Amino acid sequence: MANPEHGFVGFEYLEVSAKRSMESMYVDGYRNFGWKFEGASAQEAGSGAVRLKFKRDRRIPSKAELTRLQRQFDACALEIEALERSRTTAAAIAAFTIGLAGTAFLGGAVFAYLNGLLPLMVVLAVPGFLGWIAPYFCYQKIRQRRTEQVSPIIEQKNDEIYSVCEQGCRLLTA
């Protein structure tokens, strides 16, 4: 990347925060927009994300078009991350809600027992215990259903990313 006239190359630098599971996709994708991977800094505390460092020649040809394609790549990557998160979000909310309802029923059963109302205690304890057992199975079922809904969309976004990267690579080699 040396400038043949002066031997000087001016670089621009970029840091990107990416989920650990998406690190390879970012490194491979950004290469198609003229970026050279410099390395990754330490994982960000508690987020599961890592900071990726890149550099590229400031005088790269078709820079504006490459930047536009890079933004499109970033948007698709963020959508994939959101879709991946959505697999478990609804399932977790449903499981927590059922577990909380089960806890409320068991609390009612305890108060019924303390007041000597044994038949009411049994009536409240049964759904209470079911409310503690059912969340696991509900979580698994809802997550599986959501995964089946989201997988084709993720595949479509991956195809879009590959198309954008291919366009960027063609611009670099033209």
C-alpha positions in Angstrom: 0.0 0.0 0.0 2.9 2.4 -0.6 2.4 5.5 -2.6 4.8 5.2 -5.5 5.4 8.9 -5.7 6.5 9.5 -2.1 6.7 6.1 -0.4 4.2 7.4 2.1 0.9 5.8 2.9 -1.7 7.5 5.1 -4.0 5.1 6.9 -7.4 5.5 8.4 -8.3 3.4 11.5 -11.5 1.8 12.7 -12.5 0.0 15.8 -15.6 -2.2 15.7 -17.4 -3.8 18.7 -18.7 -7.2 17.8 -20.1 -10.2 19.6 -17.5 -13.0 20.1 -19.6 -15.3 17.9 -19.6 -12.7 15.0 -15.9 -11.9 15.2 -14.9 -14.0 12.2 -17.7 -12.6 10.0 -16.6 -9.0 10.7 -12.9 -9.8 10.1 -13.7 -11.6 6.8 -16.3 -9.0 5.7 -14.3 -5.9 6.4 -11.4 -7.3 4.3 -13.7 -6.9 1.3 -14.0 -3.2 1.9 -10.3 -2.6 1.9 -9.7 -2.9 5.7 -6.8 -4.9 7.1 -7.3 -6.6 10.4 -4.9 -5.4 13.0 -6.1 -7.4 16.0 -8.7 -7.6 18.7 -8.5 -6.0 22.1 -9.7 -7.6 25.3 -13.3 -8.7 25.6 -15.6 -6.0 27.0 -16.6 -6.7 30.5 -19.9 -8.6 30.8 -21.1 -8.0 27.2 -19.5 -10.9 25.4 -18.2 -8.4 22.8 -14.7 -7.8 21.6 -13.2 -4.7 20.0 -11.8 -5.4 16.5 -9.1 -3.0 15.1 -8.7 -2.3 11.4 -6.8 0.0 9.1 -6.8 0.9 5.4 -5.2 3.2 2.9 -6.9 6.7 3.0 -6.5 7.0 -0.8 -8.3 3.7 -1.6 -10.2 3.9 -5.0 -14.0 3.9 -4.8 -13.9 4.9 -1.1 -17.4 6.3 -1.1 -19.0 3.2 -2.6 -17.0 0.9 -0.3 -18.2 3.0 2.7 -21.8 2.6 1.6 -21.4 -1.1 1.2 -19.7 -1.3 4.6 -22.7 0.4 6.2 -25.0 -2.0 4.5 -22.9 -4.9 5.8 -23.0 -3.4 9.3 -26.8 -3.1 9.2 -27.2 -6.7 8.1 -24.8 -7.9 10.8 -26.7 -6.0 13.5 -30.0 -7.5 12.2 -28.5 -11.0 12.5 -27.4 -10.3 16.1 -30.9 -9.1 16.9 -32.5 -12.1 15.3 -30.1 -14.4 17.3 -31.1 -12.7 20.5 -34.8 -12.9 19.7 -34.6 -16.7 19.7 -34.4 -16.7 23.5 -36.0 -13.4 24.5 -39.7 -14.4 24.2 -39.0 -17.9 25.6 -37.3 -16.4 28.7 -40.1 -13.9 29.3 -42.7 -16.7 29.1 -40.7 -19.0 31.4 -40.2 -16.2 34.0 -43.9 -15.3 33.9 -45.0 -18.9 34.4 -42.5 -19.4 37.2 -43.6 -16.2 38.9 -47.3 -17.3 38.7 -46.3 -20.7 40.2 -44.5 -18.9 43.0 -47.6 -16.8 43.7 -49.8 -20.0 43.9 -47.3 -21.6 46.3 -47.3 -18.5 48.4 -51.1 -18.7 48.5 -50.9 -22.4 49.4 -48.6 -21.5 52.4 -51.0 -18.9 53.7 -53.9 -21.3 53.3 -52.0 -23.9 55.2 -51.2 -21.5 58.0 -54.9 -20.6 58.3 -55.8 -24.3 58.5 -57.5 -24.4 55.1 -56.0 -27.7 53.9 -58.4 -28.2 50.8 -57.5 -24.7 49.6 -53.8 -25.3 50.2 -54.0 -28.4 47.9 -55.9 -26.5 45.2 -53.3 -23.8 45.2 -50.2 -26.0 45.6 -50.9 -28.2 42.5 -50.8 -25.2 40.0 -47.9 -23.8 42.1 -45.7 -26.8 41.5 -46.8 -27.0 37.9 -45.8 -23.4 37.6 -42.3 -24.4 38.8 -42.0 -27.4 36.5 -43.6 -26.1 33.3 -41.2 -23.1 32.6 -38.4 -25.4 31.4 -40.6 -27.2 28.9 -42.3 -23.9 27.7 -38.9 -22.3 27.3 -37.6 -25.2 25.1 -40.8 -25.3 23.0 -41.0 -21.5 22.4 -37.3 -21.3 21.6 -37.5 -24.1 19.2 -40.5 -22.5 17.4 -38.8 -19.1 17.3 -35.6 -20.7 15.9 -37.7 -22.3 13.1 -39.2 -18.9 12.3 -35.9 -16.9 12.4 -33.5 -19.3 10.7 -34.7 -18.6 7.1 -34.4 -14.8 7.8 -30.9 -15.2 9.2 -29.9 -17.2 6.1 -31.4 -14.5 3.9 -29.4 -11.8 5.8 -26.2 -14.0 5.4 -26.8 -14.2 1.6 -27.2 -10.4 1.6 -23.9 -10.0 3.4 -22.2 -12.2 1.0 -23.6 -10.2 -1.9 -22.4 -6.9 -0.4 -19.0 -8.4 0.3 -18.7 -9.7 -3.2 -19.6 -6.2 -4.6 -16.9 -4.7 -2.3 -14.3 -7.2 -3.5 -15.1 -6.4 -7.1 -14.6 -2.7 -6.5 -11.2 -3.3 -4.8 -9.9 -5.5 -7.6 -11.3 -3.3 -10.5 
